[in-house]
Amino acid sequence: MVALETLDGAVTSATFKNYAGDSRQVRARYFVMACGGIENSRLLLWCNQQANGQLIPQDATLGRYWMEHPHATVGKALMFEPAALGLEDEYNVFLSPDAQAIASRQILNCGLRLHRMNTEATQTLVDELAEQAPTLAGRLHTWQAQGRVMHGAVLRAAWEQEPRYDNHIELSDDVDSLGVPRSRLVWQQSDLDRHTIRESMLMLGEYLRENDLGRLQLADWLAETPVQLPSDGELAGRHHMGGTRMSLDAEQGIVNPDCRLFAQDNVYVAGSSVFASVGHANPTLTLVQLALRLCDHLDSRLTSA
C-alpha cells in the first residue's frame, strides 16, 4: 500500500503497487491496517504526508511511544532448596514481582527466567561463590561433602519498557523499490528501564538470602553505574509495540478504544502498535485478543448498517 485517499472523514480508496510498477485502487467500506509494529507507523506516516495531514490531522503521537522488551542475561543463582522455586525438575521457572513490590520499589514489571545449569556449570558457580563469600564457603563445602544436591540456574530477563515520546519511528530519506520512505527507528532505554532490571535482581537476591534458599550472582554489567545493557547477545525480543497508541482522545494517541483512527470513520489499526503500555509478557496473545475484539466490532457495524 502506498496511499490512502480520504474525503469528509472517511477513506474512499487505498492504492497498492507491485514490484513491476503496476498500481491498483481498492475501494471498501472498512479498511484495517495490520502490517506490524513498525510498518503500521511507517505507512501511516507516509500516507498522512501524501494526504497533506488530512488522514491524521492530530499526528503529534504518530510513530511515538514505540516500545520493545529489553532482553539480557542478568546473572546466576545457586539454589540451596531447589524445590522452593520449582527447580527440582528440568523445567524452566518464570518469576515476576507482584503489584506491591512494583509499587514499593518504584519499578516497571519484569519477567525473570531461571534455566537449570548442568552439574559442571553448577560446580563452577559453587566455587565462584565460595571465593567471593568466604563465610558461605564452609557451608557449601560441608553440604557437598554430605551429598546435598544444589542446583545452579542461569537468569535471563525480559522487562517492561517505559513509554516515552522520544522513542519513535520516523521516515528516512532512503526509499524502497515502491518509492515509500524506509523507516528509521529511534530507541533508547530510560533510567526507569535500567532501574527496573537492577531492582528486580536485587529483590530476588534479597529473597533468596533472607529465606536462606540460595545466593545470587549479578552479571558484571548490572554492577556498573549507570547500568548499561551489554552490546553482545539479544538486546530485545523483537516485540515491536506502540507507535499508533490507543487513547481516549486524539491528542494522546492515534486510535480510539475501538482501534479506529480518530479522524477516519472507516480505518482501523490492528496489532501491537496500538499498545499504550506493554508489561513484560510476550505481546502475541494480547494483540490476538484485540484483533478478535476488532472483528466483533466490525461485524456489529456491518450487521447494523
N, C-alpha and C positions, 0 to 999 in steps of 0.2 A: 504494500500500500504506500502510495506516495502523496496522496492529497485527500482531504475531506471538504466537500462543498457544503456550506451552511447558509440557511435563509430563514429569517424570522424565528430563531431559537430552535431549529431542528436541522440535522444533517440530511441533505437531499440525495447525496451520492458519495461513493468512495471510488477513487481512481487507483487502479492496480497496474503495475508494469512488470513485464518479464525481462529476462536477460537478453532476449532477442530484440528488445526495444519496442515491442507491441504493448499497447495500453488498452485498458477496458474500464468502463464506468459501471459500477454496480449500484443499483437502487434497492433500498429495503426499508421496511417500516421501522426496524430497530437494528442498530449496529453494536457489536460487542468487540472491544479490543482486548485480546488475550494473548499478548506476544511476549510476556516475560517481564521480570523485574527491572530490566534495563531498557528493552525495546519499547515498552509502553510509554515511558517518559520520552525516549528519543523520538518516536513517531509523533507523539502529541506536540512536542516542542516544534518539530518541523511543520506539521500540519497547521498549527496555530500561527506560525510565521507566514506560511503560504496564504492563510486566510486573513492576514493583517490583524491578528488578535481577536477575530470575531468568534473563533471556536471556544476559546477560554479567555474571556476579557480580563478576569482577575487571575493572572497567571504567576503571581509572586512566589507561590509554593510549588509550581510545576517543576518536577525534577529534583525538588529539595527534600530534605529529611530522609535521604537514602541511607539504608542500614544493611549491615551484614551481621553474622555471628562470628566474632573472633574465635579462632581455634588455636590451641597450643598444648604442648606437653608441659605440665606445670610442676612436676615433682614425682616423688616416690613415697610409698608408705610401707612400713613394716607392721604387720598385724600380730599382736600377741594372742588375741582372741578372734580368729578369723570369722567364726560363726556369727559374732555380734554384728558384722556387716555383710553377712551372706557370702563370704568368700571360702566357705568350706568345699564348694564345688568349683567347676571350671568356668562358671558363667561370669560375665562382666557385671559390675554393680554400678548403678547410677544414683547419685546423691545431689540434692539441691537444698538451699536454705528455705525455711518456712517464712511466712509473712512477718512474724515477729522479729526474726533475725534480720530480714531485709530492712525493716524499719529501724531497728536499733543500731545496725552497722552502717546505715545510710548507703546502701549499695543497690545495684540492679540485680536481677535474677541471674543465676549461674548454674550450669549443669556440670558436675564432676563425674568422670567415668573412671572406675578403678578396674584395671586389666591385670589379671593374675600373671605374675612372673614365674619363670621356671626355677628349679631348685638352685641352679648355679647362680643365676642373677640374684636370687634372694640371699644367698650366702654372701655375695659381694656387698649387698646393701647392709647386711648384719655387720660385716667388717668395717664398712664406712661409718655407720652409726656408732659403733664401739669406739672408733678412733676419735670421732667428733664429740662424744659424750662419755668420758671415762667413768662417770658414776653409773652409767647404764651398762657398761661393758661387762661388769661382773655378773649381772643378772642374765644377760644374753648368753654368756658362755656357760653359766650354770644350767640354764634351761636346755641348751643344746646338748650338754653332757647327759641330761636326764631324758633326752629323746623327745622333748616337747616340740611340736610342729608349729612353725610360724610361717606365715605367707607374706611374700612381698607383692606389691602392686605398683604398676606404673599409672600415674594420674594424668589423664587428659581432660581438657575442659573446653566447653563451648559456652559463651556467656552473652547476655543481653547487651546490646549497644544503645547508648543514649541517642534519641532522635535529635539531630542537630541540623539547623538550617544550612550551615556551611558544607555539610556532606551532600553532594549533589551530582546529577548528571547534566552535562551541557553538550551543545553541538560543537563539534570541532570544525576546522577549516577544510579537513580532508573529507571527500565524498566517496560513497560506494559506487558500484557499477551502475546503479539506477539513478545516480545523481542526488541521493539523500545524504546529508552530512552524517558522518560517523559520530558515535557518542564518545565523550571524554568523561571519565569518572574521577571525581574529587572525593577522596575518602581518607579520613584520619580518625584516630581514636582520641577520646577526650580524657581529661583527668578522672572523671567518674567511671569511664570504661576500665581504666587501669586500676583504679581504687577497688573496683568490684572484684576483679580476679585475685588481687592480693589479699583482700579481707576474707574472701571465701576460703582461700587456702589456710590462712591463719586460723579461721574459725574451725576448720576441720582438724587442724593440728592441736588446737586447744581441747577439742572434744576427745581426741584420742589420748592426750596426755592426762587430762583430768579424770577420765574414766579408766586409765591405765589399760587401754585397749591396743595401744601401739604408739608409734612415733612417725613423724612426718619429716621428709627431707625436701625442702623447696628447691625448685630449679634455680640456677645461679642468676638468671635474668630477673627473677622476682625480688631478689635482694638489692637490686640496683635502685638508685634514686636519681631521677624519676624512673619508674618502671617502663621499659621499652620491650615490645614483643621481639623475639628473635627473628632474624631475617630468613633463617632456614626453616624448612618444614612447612606445614599447612598454616597459612595466616588466617584463612576464613573458610567457611563451609560451603561456599557457592550458594548461599541463601540470599538472593537478591530481593530486598524488601524496601518499601517506601518509594517516594518519587511522585506518586499520584495519590497521596494520602486521603483517607476518608475523614470527613469533618461534618459538623453541623452547619457550617456556613462557608461561603466561597472565599473568605479572607484567610481562612486557616487550612484549606485543603482544596482538592481538585474534584473529588466526587462526594456525593451525599451518602447517607446511610444505605441507600439502595444501589450504590456503586455507579450512579449516573452522573455524568458531567453536569455541573451546576447550570451552565448556560445553554445546554442542549437537551431537549426533551427526549431524545431517542438514541443517545450514545452512552454506552456503559463500558466500564473497565473491569476486567476480571484478573485475578491473580494476586500475588503477594505485594505488588506495587501499591495496593490500596491500604496496606498496614500502616496504622498510626504509631504503633509500638510493637515490639517483637518478642518479648520474653526471651527464653533461652532455647526453646524446643524447635525441632525441625518444623518449618512452616507448611509442609505439604498438606497435612490434614486440615489445617485452618483454611488454606486457600481453596481446598476442595469443598469444604463446608460453605464457604462464601459463594463458590460457583453454583452449588446446588440451590442455595438460597436465591441467587440471581435467576436461576432457571424458574423457580416458583414465581418469582416476581414478574418475569416476562410472560410466563404462562397466564397469570392472572390478568395482565394488561391485554394480552391477545384475546382472552376469553371475554373480557368485558367490553372490548372495542365494538 
